[in-house]
Amino acid sequence: MNARPDPPLLSVIVPTHNVRPWIRETLGTVLAQRDGDMEVIVVDDHSTDGTVEIIEDLARANPALRLVTAAVRGGGSARNEGVAQARGRYLIFCDGDDLVPDGAYAALVESLEASGSDIAFGDFLKFSPTETWRPTAAWPAYSQGRTRFTAEEVPSILYGRACWNKAFRRTFWDRSGAMFPDVPRSNDIVPMTMCYLAASAIDMVDDIVYLYRERQGATSMSSRAANAESLLSYFEQELACADLVAAAESSELSTVFSSLVLDRDGWVHLARYLRESERRAEDDERVRAVLARLVSASGHDVDDIGLPHKRLVFTLALAGEFEAAAGLARVTSGPPSEIADQLTSWIAFLTATSRAGTAVLREEPWLVRLVAEMLAAAVVEGSDETDRLALDLASIAILQDTSVLEDVPELHGFTGADAADRTTAFAAARRAAASVIRVGSGRRLELMATQGAETRGSLVLFDPDDGSIVTAPGTSTADGRAFVRFPARAIPAGTRFVIAHRDDSSGAVHAARFATAVPAYDRFDRFEVLQRRTTLEIRRRRHWVSRAAAKGVMLLRRRFSTRSTS
């Protein structure tokens, strides 16, 4: 038998459902944490893929591991059942496809033993087959280790409401009344919010304690109805969280929660729903109604949303303009799509807003820049299909409001032109597009590009945010090459520039194609060169001496702050 006569220090609860490819590795990292003073309770939620057989095999060789078959279907119930069977002084949760770094559980438990706090949490990373990233980079609660603080003192703790990077004192868990609901998505945000607000003291350990595996397709729904139900379930969970935050009567927590709903998690869930290729009108109306309730419960208005594309998507969805909202969500969020798909989404967005009688380009001038960049990208990538779609987009944009487009360099030749003239102008822009074939970025920026056969011009740096252009003396060769050298002092520091080509005869400016290697990184380099699709972006960096000095000051401040809080 796996039962022990004495309760262990730590109980780890692992719900599983069809995680056969990962469960052996996951449990291996869990079992390596605290030998001899830990029980691992795996609650299987009716797996059918061989997961159970692997767990049984591991349990035969590991007395600390115990397999329980869930009595009720659902991930929330599986976690609750694990809690009911746990005997440890502390509780930790782990999902069946993730990883736990060596020493993670020791760091969490030792912090609680030393501080007497109710909850201890640590940092985490997300990883996929192609990349690893730190979602918490901009969350103040994760900026440094600290002990015995409350949620009101560090309200940004609300940004991280997953249960798997935390340890809980068992007596506190029982006192809090926290339970996991069985819902399609985000079943831990309500119990975690409840725990944060109920805890008298919380610790943040300065360690990575969890590695979350981002599985492609793991959050996809089997049908459009299921997708709507999942989003609505998430909104209902957030409404419950809104009630908890409101009851705390803290303006700091309210502000953070509003940001969470309107600018972070709520935005991600809404945009994912809108990007679905098919939706039902009845689902859209249900989403609109619950979204309106959630925005009201957040205590803030959509006008408070910082980024304009998020603000406009929320505004359109709340007004019931879901086709327009979906078109804008597709071009401003989610994974990169093909240029033809992006053009199609822009056309759908502008067409839908035109039907709604919204002079959207006049009211939202930032959209003009995005439309211009989209057309410039069409010139760079180029195909018969993208030509046709780009011309359609240009026609719709200009019909919306000519005045807001007439000063955009990429659209030279489009404004005020009829369809035939725009076709001619676009074809000319395609022929004139240059290809960057060499980049030097040491103490000065040196560029060389090939030019279109029918045009001559110069390489420039174009600021897509305000349309300004930086030029420098250059030369053109008989074989169609353009060469230019930019002194570092000629380029404003920190500004993002796109390498572009300006036609000498027409003055038209278009992003240059990228046909060379990005220079290797060098900390002494005065420029940062970034690849964006098929174009290059340039930023001038501060001198390495000033950067080193700034970094030194930051490290000293962090060290002083750590000593002050210890």
C-alpha positions, 0 to 999 in steps of 0.5 A, spaced: 500 500 500 502 507 498 499 510 504 503 512 510 502 512 517 504 519 518 502 525 514 507 528 509 509 535 509 507 536 502 501 534 498 502 535 490 495 534 486 496 532 479 489 532 475 490 528 468 486 527 462 489 524 456 496 526 457 500 520 455 505 523 451 507 528 457 505 524 464 511 520 465 516 526 464 511 531 468 511 526 474 518 525 474 520 532 475 515 532 481 517 526 484 524 529 484 522 535 488 522 532 496 524 525 497 521 522 503 516 527 505 511 528 500 505 525 497 503 525 489 496 524 488 494 523 481 487 524 480 485 521 473 479 524 469 477 518 465 483 518 460 482 513 454 489 514 451 493 510 456 495 515 461 492 511 467 497 505 465 503 509 465 501 512 472 500 505 474 507 503 472 510 509 475 506 508 482 509 501 482 516 503 483 514 510 487 511 509 494 509 516 494 505 516 488 498 514 488 493 514 483 485 516 484 480 515 479 475 521 479 468 520 481 465 526 477 468 528 470 471 535 470 478 538 471 475 542 477 472 536 480 479 532 479 482 537 483 477 538 489 477 530 490 485 531 490 484 536 496 479 532 499 484 526 499 491 530 501 494 529 508 500 534 507 501 540 511 501 544 504 498 543 498 501 544 491 497 543 484 501 541 478 498 539 471 499 533 467 503 536 461 507 541 465 514 541 468 517 542 475 524 545 476 529 542 481 528 545 488 521 549 486 517 545 491 523 546 496 523 553 495 516 554 496 515 550 502 521 553 506 518 560 505 512 558 508 515 555 514 520 561 515 514 566 514 508 563 517 504 566 510 498 563 507 501 562 500 507 562 497 508 563 489 514 563 484 515 565 477 514 561 471 516 560 464 512 558 458 515 554 452 513 551 446 517 546 441 520 553 438 520 558 443 520 559 451 518 566 454 516 569 461 509 572 461 510 575 468 516 580 465 511 586 466 507 584 472 510 588 478 508 582 483 513 578 480 519 583 480 523 581 486 522 576 492 518 578 498 515 576 504 508 577 508 505 582 503 497 582 502 494 583 495 492 590 497 499 592 498 501 588 491 495 588 487 498 586 481 498 579 484 491 579 480 495 578 473 497 571 475 491 567 477 493 560 475 494 555 481 500 551 479 506 556 481 503 556 488 504 552 495 498 553 500 498 552 507 492 547 508 489 550 514 488 556 510 485 553 504 480 549 508 478 556 512 478 560 505 472 555 502 476 555 495 473 550 490 475 549 483 468 549 479 467 545 473 467 550 467 470 549 460 476 554 461 479 558 466 477 554 472 482 556 477 481 564 476 475 564 482 478 560 487 485 564 486 482 570 487 478 568 493 485 566 496 489 572 494 483 576 498 483 572 504 490 571 505 493 575 511 500 574 508 503 572 502 510 570 499 513 571 493 520 567 492 525 569 487 525 563 483 522 559 477 518 554 480 514 552 474 514 550 466 508 551 463 507 547 456 504 551 451 500 545 446 498 547 439 490 546 439 490 545 446 485 551 447 481 550 441 474 548 441 470 542 437 465 547 434 463 554 434 458 553 439 463 550 444 467 556 443 462 561 444 460 557 451 467 557 453 467 564 452 461 565 456 463 561 461 470 565 462 466 571 462 461 568 468 468 566 472 470 574 471 463 576 473 464 572 480 471 575 480 469 582 480 464 581 485 470 578 490 474 584 488 468 589 489 467 586 496 474 588 498 473 595 497 480 597 494 481 602 489 488 599 487 485 592 486 479 595 482 484 598 478 488 592 476 482 588 475 479 593 470 486 592 467 486 585 467 479 584 464 479 590 459 487 590 457 489 583 458 486 576 459 479 579 457 482 582 451 485 575 449 479 571 450 475 576 446 480 576 440 480 569 440 473 568 439 472 573 434 478 570 430 474 564 429 472 563 422 465 562 423 460 564 428 453 564 429 449 571 430 445 568 436 452 567 439 454 574 438 448 577 441 449 572 448 457 574 448 455 582 447 450 581 453 455 578 458 461 582 455 456 589 457 455 586 464 463 584 465 465 591 463 460 594 467 462 590 473 469 592 472 468 599 474 471 602 468 469 604 461 472 601 455 475 608 454 480 607 459 483 601 455 490 604 453 491 601 446 487 603 441 486 597 437 483 593 443 479 599 445 476 599 438 474 592 438 471 592 445 467 598 442 465 595 436 463 588 440 459 592 445 455 595 439 453 589 436 458 590 430 461 583 430 463 583 423 467 589 424 470 587 430 472 580 428 476 583 422 480 588 426 481 583 431 484 578 426 489 584 423 491 586 430 492 580 434 493 572 434 499 569 430 501 572 423 497 570 417 498 570 410 498 577 407 492 576 403 488 573 409 490 580 412 488 584 406 481 580 406 480 582 414 482 589 413 477 589 407 472 586 411 473 591 417 472 597 413 466 595 409 463 593 415 464 599 419 462 603 413 455 600 413 455 602 420 455 609 418 462 610 422 467 614 419 472 610 422 478 613 419 477 620 421 475 618 428 481 613 429 487 616 425 492 611 428 488 606 423 491 610 417 498 608 419 496 601 419 492 601 413 498 604 410 503 599 412 498 594 410 499 596 403 506 597 403 507 590 405 503 588 399 508 592 395 514 588 398 511 581 398 507 582 392 503 577 388 497 577 383 492 576 388 495 581 393 495 586 388 488 585 387 486 585 394 491 591 396 487 595 390 480 593 393 483 596 400 486 602 397 479 604 394 475 602 400 480 606 405 480 612 400 472 612 399 472 612 407 476 619 408 481 622 403 483 627 407 486 623 412 490 619 407 493 624 403 499 625 407 501 618 407 508 617 403 506 609 402 499 611 398 503 616 393 499 616 387 492 613 390 489 619 393 484 623 389 485 618 383 480 613 380 481 606 380 485 606 373 490 611 376 490 607 382 492 600 378 497 604 375 500 607 381 500 600 385 503 597 379 509 602 379 510 601 386 511 594 385 516 595 380 520 600 384 520 596 390 528 595 392 531 589 395 536 590 401 542 586 399 547 589 405 547 592 412 552 594 416 551 597 423 557 598 427 558 605 428 554 608 422 549 604 418 550 602 411 545 600 406 545 597 399 539 595 395 538 593 388 532 597 385 527 596 380 528 596 373 524 602 371 526 607 377 532 610 380 531 613 387 535 613 394 534 609 401 531 612 407 529 611 414 521 611 415 518 612 421 511 609 421 509 612 427 509 619 424 511 618 417 517 622 418 523 620 413 531 620 415 535 621 409 543 621 408 547 622 402 547 616 397 549 614 390 546 610 385 550 605 380 549 603 373 547 596 374 541 599 379 544 599 386 543 604 391 548 605 397 547 610 403 551 611 409 547 614 415 552 617 421 549 615 428 548 622 430 543 623 424 538 618 427 534 619 433 535 614 439 530 609 440 525 611 434 523 605 430 525 606 423 523 602 417 528 601 411 525 604 405 526 606 398 524 613 395 523 614 388 526 620 385 521 621 380 515 621 384 517 621 391 513 615 393 516 611 399 515 604 400 518 599 405 524 595 402 524 588 401 529 584 405 534 580 402 540 579 406 542 576 413 541 580 419 548 583 422 550 578 428 549 582 435 554 586 438 553 589 445 558 595 442 554 596 436 550 603 435 544 600 432 539 594 433 537 591 426 530 587 427 527 583 422 519 584 420 516 579 415 520 581 409 522 588 411 528 590 416 527 595 422 532 599 425 533 603 432 539 607 434 541 604 441 545 609 446 552 608 447 554 602 450 558 606 456 551 609 458 547 603 457 552 599 462 552 605 467 544 605 467 544 597 468 549 598 474 545 603 477 539 598 476 542 592 479 545 597 485 537 599 486 535 592 486 540 589 491 538 595 495 531 594 495 532 586 496 536 588 502 531 593 505 525 588 504 529 582 507 
